[in-house]
Amino acid sequence: MNLVDKRGLAIGLGLSVLACVALPAVLSPYWIYLAISAVVSAVIMQSYGVIVGRVGVMSLCQMSFAAIGAWVVLRLNVADAPGGFFVWLVLGGLAAVPVGVAIGLPALRIRGVNLAVVTFGFAVSADIVWNANPFPGAKELKMLDRPEPFVTDESYFVFTVIVFTVLAVALGMIGKSRLGLSWYELRHSERSAASHGVSVARSKLAAFAISAFVAGIGGGLLAGQLSLVVPSNFAMGQSLALFAVAIMIGPHHPEGAVMGGIFGAIMPTIMEKVSLPQDFGGVLFGVGALLALRSGLSQTDLTRMRKRERGARKLLKAGEDAKEAKEAEGGATAAPLAPAPVRRPAADRRPCLAVQGLTVRFGEVVALDAVDLTVPEGAVVGLIGPNGAGKSTFISAVTGFVAGYGGTVELAGKRLDKLGPSVRAKRGLRRTFQTTAIAPELTQYEYLAIGAGRRLARGEADELLEFFGCPPGEVPVSIVDAGTRRLLDVAAAIAARPKVALLDEPAAGQSAAESLRLGDRLTRAPEAFGVSILLVEHDMELVQATCEEVTVLDFGHVIASGPTADVLADAAVRAAYLGAADVPAT
Ligand SMILES: Nc1ncnc2c1ncn2[C@@H]1O[C@H](COP(=O)(O)OP(=O)(O)OP(=O)(O)O)[C@@H](O)[C@H]1O
């Protein structure tokens, strides 16, 4: 995965240089001062970009983190601490980090509106503290002097643009790293992230820490702009207004942060010029935020996604044209199905996943009752049963998503029972879900990179996508149909080269022909990727074509287990579950 988008970087750096050269030359002192405010707001917006834009957490206290940054810078100034403004600025950002992590701790247990209330509570408390205790330097009027060579407004503007640009590049690189991509996944499904080996706690706390750091830097910059600050510079109302702007615009993209900063800084002036009350600006932001919440995507997300989709559609069209041309020339339309690999009988192979006596209760419901199941090395094994039989619960318990089950789960001879889902995933146990929750903002390449949990070479990603019949890797998930998303999910699970992949109804949404092709792929997957597979499916033709052995669940009990043909022919299985008409003759 390339961490730097070279074209985007070149454009961003070019615009920054242009702003630094042109704006001080053309703007009046009044507008230069406003421009500094806009860039400082844009830096604070970047902190919203991390926590609100990427992780989707409703944080209403970013200005409180900024206040910590400003407080530290001003305190060090009063103390004439060594290092000077540049060092103090970084220390201000760092000082906000532990507070950010502390605020992030409740986010590990609560989310949504409840979490918003916690962060708002912190913003209110911080407000009370700042109002009761003046910021350092305010009493003795010890002003903060800007550092050389950024003493004048024009040069300080250049300094703020440099800071913004450095942060934008760093955040852009983090955004493309596994940590940053995992934030998008957390935003849509924490379960999905955990199933890919992402530690939800660590990833969320990292987001809080980084966003607090960036906000702290923004607060320090504000102190440098104003020389002295007052509590109203960081009032909770400001946090709320900027939050609304963040939801509306999407400051996790640099252009969104800049626009948000400009809105935040210029709006009061605009309101004044058009003789409207200042509060009206907040109302406008609120309405915009509501509209963005309705669509689920910010303006910059939408703009970028549409652009990406346009490019991807062209790519898909070119692919289809090439295929049609090949067909017209009489070439093969699809690769013929490969013959099934010949394997030793499953019973002669070492068990890779061994589950014994698995029991799960949900209150009075016994979802699984002492279930035994073994997946031998290099095998494809089926788990079938009627709706509500306990198949998904089995996958969830084995992969660590059900706390407090009875029985044991061993992977390659090692017990996993005390481990959480992300650790089990890292040990080589991957799963897919019945309902996919892939972040539509990602490309398929990016999603595979999260699944792989390691650096995934382009060639390897292409091979996986081709193997599972997915479109080219640049195609964004947003235009991939539901059936193909399931295949992408399987590809992402296999990208990690796990020991065992547990697939929950991967053929749902596939046509009969696609299902047949999927069966062929799953049959070849153990040899191609060194993975053993447990397949949960209702499509009996697929099960019959793919699985060497099958276990049948009914009301949480195993009612049959053994070679597929024998089990599917079992009169008890047909009577209890399938109905003779549903099972193709063997
Ligand atoms: N979180 C939960 N809380 C309470 N009961 C649950 C929970 N999850 C599953 N169950 C119950 O456990 C039983 C097994 O459900 P499960 O989803 O595992 O069945 P399934 O075989 O996967 O069904 P399907 O084929 O429809 O997906 C059902 O009675 C279900 O209602």
The ligand as an SDF file (V2000), in Angstrom:
LIG
                    3D

 31 33  0  0  0  0  0  0  0  0999 V2000
  -27.3280  -12.2420   20.3520 N   0  0  0  0  0  0  0  0  0  0  0  0
  -28.3280  -13.1070   20.5380 C   0  0  0  0  0  0  0  0  0  0  0  0
  -29.1640  -12.9900   21.5870 N   0  0  0  0  0  0  0  0  0  0  0  0
  -30.1530  -13.8670   21.7920 C   0  0  0  0  0  0  0  0  0  0  0  0
  -30.3860  -14.9240   20.9960 N   0  0  0  0  0  0  0  0  0  0  0  0
  -29.6060  -15.0990   19.9370 C   0  0  0  0  0  0  0  0  0  0  0  0
  -28.5330  -14.2050   19.6460 C   0  0  0  0  0  0  0  0  0  0  0  0
  -27.9010  -14.6340   18.5400 N   0  0  0  0  0  0  0  0  0  0  0  0
  -28.5580  -15.7390   18.1400 C   0  0  0  0  0  0  0  0  0  0  0  0
  -29.5710  -16.0140   18.9760 N   0  0  0  0  0  0  0  0  0  0  0  0
  -30.4690  -17.1570   18.8900 C   0  0  0  0  0  0  0  0  0  0  0  0
  -29.6650  -18.3190   18.7870 O   0  0  0  0  0  0  0  0  0  0  0  0
  -30.2380  -19.2420   17.8860 C   0  0  0  0  0  0  0  0  0  0  0  0
  -29.2390  -19.5540   16.7830 C   0  0  0  0  0  0  0  0  0  0  0  0
  -29.1280  -18.4140   15.9330 O   0  0  0  0  0  0  0  0  0  0  0  0
  -28.1050  -18.3490   14.7150 P   0  0  0  0  0  0  0  0  0  0  0  0
  -28.1740  -16.9860   14.1430 O   0  0  0  0  0  0  0  0  0  0  0  0
  -26.7910  -18.8310   15.1550 O   0  0  0  0  0  0  0  0  0  0  0  0
  -28.7510  -19.4080   13.7150 O   0  0  0  0  0  0  0  0  0  0  0  0
  -28.3190  -19.7190   12.1990 P   0  0  0  0  0  0  0  0  0  0  0  0
  -28.2680  -21.1840   12.0760 O   0  0  0  0  0  0  0  0  0  0  0  0
  -27.0940  -18.9780   11.8420 O   0  0  0  0  0  0  0  0  0  0  0  0
  -29.5630  -19.1500   11.3990 O   0  0  0  0  0  0  0  0  0  0  0  0
  -29.5890  -18.5430    9.8920 P   0  0  0  0  0  0  0  0  0  0  0  0
  -29.4190  -19.6760    8.9550 O   0  0  0  0  0  0  0  0  0  0  0  0
  -30.9620  -17.9510    9.7910 O   0  0  0  0  0  0  0  0  0  0  0  0
  -28.5190  -17.5420    9.8190 O   0  0  0  0  0  0  0  0  0  0  0  0
  -31.5340  -18.6250   17.4010 C   0  0  0  0  0  0  0  0  0  0  0  0
  -32.5730  -19.1150   18.2100 O   0  0  0  0  0  0  0  0  0  0  0  0
  -31.3260  -17.1500   17.6300 C   0  0  0  0  0  0  0  0  0  0  0  0
  -32.5550  -16.5080   17.8430 O   0  0  0  0  0  0  0  0  0  0  0  0
  1  2  1  0
  2  3  1  0
  2  7  2  0
  3  4  2  0
  4  5  1  0
  5  6  2  0
  6  7  1  0
  6 10  1  0
  7  8  1  0
  8  9  2  0
  9 10  1  0
 10 11  1  0
 11 12  1  0
 11 30  1  0
 12 13  1  0
 13 14  1  0
 13 28  1  0
 14 15  1  0
 15 16  1  0
 16 17  2  0
 16 18  1  0
 16 19  1  0
 19 20  1  0
 20 21  2  0
 20 22  1  0
 20 23  1  0
 23 24  1  0
 24 25  2  0
 24 26  1  0
 24 27  1  0
 28 29  1  0
 28 30  1  0
 30 31  1  0
M  END
$$$$
